[in-house]
Amino acid sequence: MIPETLLPVLTGIAWPAAIAVAWTVGEIAYRWLSLPRISGYGVTGFIMAANQGGFLSDPSGGPFALLAHFAFALILFELGYRINLRWLRVNPWLGASSVLEAVSTFAAVFIVAILFAVPLVPALLLSALAMSTSPAAVLRVANELRSAGQVTERLLHLTAFNCVFSVLFFKAVVGYWVLSSAGSAFGAVWNSLVVVAVSTAIGGLFGVAVPALLRPLGDADRNATIAFAVATLLLTALTHALAFSPLLAALAFGLVARHRRVILSQAQSNFGTLGDLLTVLLFVFVAASLDWRPGPTGIALALAVITVRLAVKAVATTVFARLSGITWRKGALTGLAMTPMSVLVIVLLEETSHLKLYALDQVAGLAVIVVLLEVIGPLVTQRALIWAGETRQVENR
């Protein structure tokens, strides 16, 4: 029995202690077992969450939620910064494979959800979320392995496109839900089209303004890391306060900044120690946000969704492999590497928490899907990149 006088102290140090434990577990998993660090972070957060009997309180809506948004925004900025839109003009089959893969995933998961008697709106929301590939997991694993090559570049580009498609479809379904439940056409348009357009515009404005500010200061390339980090923090706070989408804003920020010709070196691009620390927080936050208790009733649905989603992505990237200039084997490995999806799901749901969107509470298997793909997904991505022969030997000890 913990004395009541100690409860405020324990509550105050709960999250810092969880981050310390998660980092330790991640390092042990990576150095001794050659597992992705982020899988260790996720397991730790899940075990320590209050929903599972741990001491971490629900982080939703609190200061750690904003920090998690900032952490994810940094990752999305980096992902957007690494996207080369000119490649799509040179190789349009890459864009075609992205559209086919995303739409096919939506349709396949929707059919599975309906077969499991999931109501219409939750089925649509689940399908939109299943389109996504977690940029946090993909990018951190790729950076950890120092991966580079055809599979890696396609993986990063397809992940970015997946994020955009998933957010667009998710916002469209949210708009439909607002219209059908409240009968408000204005609310439906605002929560779909307006949120998407304004979020992208704000991110694009930052992408133009920050490089323009850096150039008169001199030594822009050296100062870019801290400037982009500070700008991303401001962008996240602004879009979060205005109930827009920090996800789309950060992705647009990185995409536009890349084409303003301010260069980030490889060491700078993952935001160094700041990025590493916030990644631990992000994955602990995601795992601690889940409620496993209704999970067992949705295990069959979860396994079906995971299997169908993985199969569709692998088939779609394999079908277009030759046309887009790689072998079928590398096409299949690209689809396999797109397994993670957890972080984007939780952050998207957190973004719409002000709408009191309870439709997904009817999908008992969602927590199971997120937990499995948070822990196993990064491992599958790691194996796929290693099998593709695109990783450098990294010293673990």
Protein Blocks (a to p, Z undefined) as FASTA:
>chain_A
ZZfklmmmmmmmmmmmmmmmmmmmmmmmmmmnopafklmmmmmmmmmpmklopabdcfeh
iaklmmmmmmmmmmmmmmmmmpcfklmmmmmmlmmmmmmmmmmmmmmmmmmmmmnopafk
lmmmmmmmmmpccfklmmmmmmmnopacjklmmmmmmmmmmmmmmmmmmmmmmmmmmmmm
nopaklmmmmmmmmmmmmmmmmmmmmmmmmmmmmmnopklmmmmmmmmmmmmmmmmmmmm
nopafklmmmmmmmmmmmnopacdfklmnopmmlmmmmmmmmmmmmmmpcfklmmmmmmm
mmmmmmmmmmmmmmmmmmmmmmnopafklmmmmmmmmmpmklmmmmmmmmmmmnopaklm
mmmklmmmmmmmmmmmmmmmmmmmmmnopaccddfZZ
